[in-house]
Amino acid sequence: MSNGTIRGREAFIANVSSRLGRREVPATAPAHPFRGAPEFYKQIKPSTEEKIELFARNWQALTGKVLVVDEAEAADKAGAWLRDIAAELGVTHVSRWEHEGLTALGLDEALAASGIAVAPWRPVEAGDSEGWPKAAGGANWAQRSELLKRTERCQLGIVWPDFAVANTSTLVLQCSPQRGRSVSLLTEILFAVFRADQLVYRMGEAFEQITRGKQLPAQYASSLNLITGPSRSADIENDLTIGIHGPGKVYAVIIR
């Protein structure tokens, strides 16, 4: 039998069909007249301000916090808010994506003024270890890259999402060599910054733009993270725990 060969397909479907009370397997597949969002839903076109308000309301309902700033004041206000958050939560080390928008805001300089070390998601230069504590670990730890080990010691991660979905207050993050998924998964606190024109109303709009023009698997990011508020995990007894599979505190800056 070659790889990918399906065995017992007809018998499996026949068994399912009989359990549903059908005498025989249908000769044709069921019709699917509707695909994607209903047409009336696609026609909803909120303004930018309405999307900002909707995202902020839903994000705050999930215990996230939002700062909406005008572009001219973004660097000062975002930097000051980030310093306040770091001081309140005892942050000493920060990891961030390599993104031109974050670089332009000067967040590294704002954090450095408070004595906070920043690890951009790029290869660590030899000897560049000032301000970073050495951590003990086993063989698996030793085999990890210096960048990953450094990120694991950061309490806060800074990202610039590709899109933000107003309807569900979801951040859409595609990873790349400059934008590691570990920044948003390993840190206890997430600080996201994006422009108001990156807001879409519904999830399908984000997926449509992500897939546009792509035909081969290699054209896609190896990871697509959808972050809707703090990480929430529950066991079989429905005991809810915050911050186990991602950050437990989330902040968003929207630049208009």
N, C-alpha and C positions, 0 to 999 in steps of 0.2 A: 504494500500500500504506500503510495507516494504522499509526501507532505501536503496537507490541505485537503485530503480526500475525506468527504463526509460519508459516514456509514450509519445505516439505520434511520435516515431522515424520514422516509415515508412511514415507517412503523411508529416512530415517535409522534408524528403529526396525527396519524390515524388514532393513536391512543388518546391524545388530547381531544380530538374530535369526538370520540366515543364518550369520553367523560363529560363532554358538553351536551350529550344527548343527541348528537347528529348521527344519522345512519351511515353517511359516507363523507369523505373529505371533499370540501368544495373544489370544483374544477378551476375556479378563478379566484384570485386574491380579492379581499374586500376592497371596495372603492374608498378612496381617500379624497373626497371633494375639497376639503379644506386643509391647507398647509400653512404653518406659521401662525402669526397673530391674525385675529379677525379683522376684516377690512375697516370696521368702525374704529377699532383700536389704533390701526395704523394712521387714521385720519386725525388723531389727537396731536396737535402741534403747539405745545406750550411755548411761551416766550422764554428767553434766557433767564430773566428775573424769576419767572414762575418755576423754572427748573432748579434754580438756586434755592428758592424757598422750599421746594418739595424735597430736594436732597437733604437740606439742613434739618428739616422737620423729621424726616425718617431716620437720619443719622443720629440725631439727639434722642429719638425714641429708643434707640439701641444702646444708649449711654455714651455715645460718642460726642465729641465737642467740635464745634465749627467756628472758624474765623473767616469772615468775608471781607476782603480788602480791595481797594482800587489799585490798579497797577502802579501808579506813581508812589504809593505808600507801602507797597508789598514788601520790599526788602526790610524796611525799618520795623513794620508791625509784625511780620512773620518771624523775624529774628528775635524781637523782644518777647513774643509769645512763646517761642521755642525755649528761650532762656528761662522764662518763668516756669514752664512745664518741667524742665530739667531740674531746676532748684527745688520745686515742690516734691518731685518724685525721687530725688537723690541720684540723678543720672550723672555718671562720670565718663562713659564711653558711648560713642554714637557711630553707627554704620549708615552709610548712605549710598544711593545709586550715583553713578556717573551720568549726570544729565545736565545739559546746558542751562535748563531753567533753574535748577537748584544752584548751579555755579553762579549764575547771574544774581541770585538773591544774596549771596555772600553769607550763607548760613554757617560755613566753617569758621569764618572770622568772628561771627557773633558768638559761637560756642567757645572758641578759643579765648575770648575775652573773659569767659567765666571759668577758664581752666579745664574745659571739657575736650577730650581727645576725639578726633573724628577719623574714621576709617573709610575712605572712598572705596567703592567696589572696583578695584584695579589691582594688578599684581603688586605685592609688597616689595619695596626696594630693600636691598641688602643693608643691614644696619639701621633700618628705619623702625626702631622699637621703642623709642622714647615715649614715656607715658603709658605704655602697655604692660600690664602685669603678666608675669609668667604663671601659667596654670599647669597643675599636675594632671597627668592623664596616662592611660594605658597605651598599648600598642596601636589600637585603632586611632586614638587621638594623635599620636605621633605621625601617623601616615597622612593625616589631613593637610591640606594646603595651609600656609601661614595666614592667608586671607580668611579662610573659613574659620580657623581657630580664633582669629581676632574678632570676627563677627559674632562668634558664640559668646564672647565676653562683653558684648555691647548690650546695654539695656534698652536702647531706643534705635529704631530704624527709620530712615527718611527715604521716601519714594516719590516718584512723579508718575501717577497712573497714565495709561494710554487713554482711558475713558473713565467716566463716572456715570452711573445709571441713576437718574433722579428718582425714578419710580420705586426703586428698592434700596437706594443709598448704597450701591455696590461699586467698589473700586475694581477696575479691570486692569490687571498687570501682566504684561508679556515679558518674560525674562530674556536676557541677551548676555553676551560677555561683559557688558558694562552694567547690567541690571540683574544682579543675582537674586534668585527667589529666596535665598537664605535671609536677606535683609528684612523681608516682611514676615518670615516664618519663625526665625530663631529669637528675635528680640521680644521683650516684654511689652514694649510700647511702640505704636506705629504712628508716624507723623507723615501725612500725605499732603502734597501740594499739587494743585492743578489749576488750569485756566477755566473760566466759566464756559468758554466755547468748546471745551472737551466734554461737557455734559450732554448726554443723550437722554431721551425720555424713557425708553424701554430697552431691555436686554438685547432684543433682536437687532436693534440699530447698531449696537457695539459689535455683535457677531458679524453683521453684514460688512462692516468696514474692515474687520480683522481678516475676513476671508476673501475680500475683493481682490481679484487679479492673481490669486494663488491657485496653482494647479498641482503642485508637487509637495509631498510631505516635508521636504527639506526647506521649503519656503516658510514654514510655520515655526513659531517659537517652540522650544522644547517644553515649555511650561506656561500655562495660562492660569493665573490665580484670580479668583473672584472673592473679594473680601467685603463682607457685609457686616460691619460692626465688629466687636470683639469676638475672639474665638470662643465658641460654646460647645462643650462636649457633655454627653450624658450616657450613663451606663444603662444596662437592661432594667434597672430599678428606677430609672428616670432621675437619678441624682445629677443635677447640673453643676458643671465646673467651668469656670471662666479662665481662659488663657492657657489651656493645655496644648492645643495644636496650633498656636499662633498668639499674637499679642492679646493681652487682656485689657489694654486701654488704647483707644484710637482717637486720633485728632486729624482734622482736615482743614486745610487752608484753601479757599477758593479765591482766585484772582480775577477780578472783572475789569 
